[in-house]
Amino acid sequence: MEAMEGILRLFTKANHDLCMLHHRLEKEFENVYPDNANPMKLVSRIKKLQDDILIMTGHCHHLLAAKQDLIDKAQTILLQNRNLLHRMQSSFGIPINTQQDHDDAFTNFKQIIEEWTVQVRSKTGDKTHDADSEDLNKLLFSALVQSN
């Protein structure tokens, strides 16, 4: 029992000594370095930023996956609606002209996706045109992370 109390006192004293040393170093650094150059605060900020980057990376991957899912669903729905409209026109005997106003939404959507793809490739320096949308998201994410 006495041995345990001795060890407990030793650890308590060591903890107290370390806290005092930490406090003295903090005060000394505050006196020696300007506010934004305190090495202890910089190390703390760097660790926090590293943690934040990991969290933000996860959020970005989630956001890019959600964006791709939205694009895929919108494209699927537009294509289904376009095909349904063509079938309805055909069943009513209305001639199907792909250049009519009803195809404008699909054409505009495809153009927006192509412009997005070109923009992402220009930011990443990727000149290939056969990358799928998931690869495109990864390229965009890496370009955003590298530029910041």
N, C-alpha and C positions, 0 to 999 in steps of 0.2 A: 504494500500500500504506500509506504514511504517512497519507494522507488518511483511509483506512478506520479506522486505529487511532485517529486523532484524533476521528472521529465516534463510534467505540465508546466512547472515554474520556468524550466529552461526554454520551452517553446514559447511561453508567454513573453519572456524576456527577449528572445530572438525576434518575435513578431514586433515587439515594441521598438527594438533597436532598428529593425528594417523600416518601420514607419518613420522613425526619427530621421534615418538616413534619406529616405525618400523626400521627406519634408525639407531637409537641408539642401538636397540637390535641387529641388524645385525652386527654393528661394535663391540659391546661388545662380541658377540658370536665368531666373527672372532678372537678377541684377546685372548679369554679364551680357545677356542677349536681348535684343529688342523684342517687342511683344510677339511678332510673327516668326521669330527665328529660334525660339526655345526648342532645343532638340527633343525634350521629353514630350512637349505638346505636338511637335511635328510627327514623332513616331506614333503617338496616339491617333492623330488625324489620318496618317497613312494607313494604319490598321483599320480604322473605321471606313475609309474610302475603299479599301480592298474588300471588305465585307459588303459594302454597298454595291460595288461593281458586280460581285457574284449574284446578289439579289436582282440587280437590274438586268443582268444577262438572262436570268431565268424569265423575268418579265418580258424582255424583248423576244425571246424564243416563243413564249406563249402568245404574245401579240402578233408576231409574224404568222404563227400557225392559225390563229383566229382570222387574220386578214386573208390568208390563202383559202381557208374554209369558206369565208364569205364570198370570195371571188368564184370559187368552184360552184357554190350553191346558186349564186346569181346567174352564172353562165348556164347551168343546168336548167334552171327555171325559165330563163329567157329562151333557150333552145326548145324546151318542151312547149312553151306558149306559142312560139313561132310555128312549130310543127302542127300544133293543134289548130292554129288559125289557118294554116294552109289546108289542112284536112277539111275544116269547116267551109272554107271558100270553095274547095273542090266539090264538096257534097252539095253546095248550093249553085254550082255551075258558074261561079265567079272565077274569071281567069286569074291565075297566080302570077304576079309580077314581083320578082325579088327586089326591084328598085323602088317599090312603093313606100309610102310613109311608115307602114307597119314594120319594115325591116330596119328603119333608121335606129331604133333603140338598140337592136342587136349589133348593128354595124358600129354605132358609137361606142358601145361597150367594148367590142373587140379592139377598136382604135385606142381607147383609154388604156386597156391592158397592154397593148403593143407599145404605147408611149411610156407607160410605167416601166416596162421591160427595158426599153432603150435607155431611159433615165438611170435605172439601176446599173445597167452595164456600163454606162459612161462614168458613173461614180466609182465603179470597181475596176474599170480598165479591162473588163471581159469583152472580147470581141466576138466570141462564138455565139451562134444563134440557135443552138440546139439544147441549151440548158433548160431543164424543166423548172416549174415555178418554185419548187422547194429549194433547188440549187440557187435560184434567183434570190430567194429570201435569205439564204445563208450568205450570199455575196453582199446583199444590202446590209445585213447585220454586221458583217466583218468590216465593211466600208465605214459604217457609222461608228463602230468601236475604235477603229484605227484613226479616224479623223478627230476624235475627241480625246 
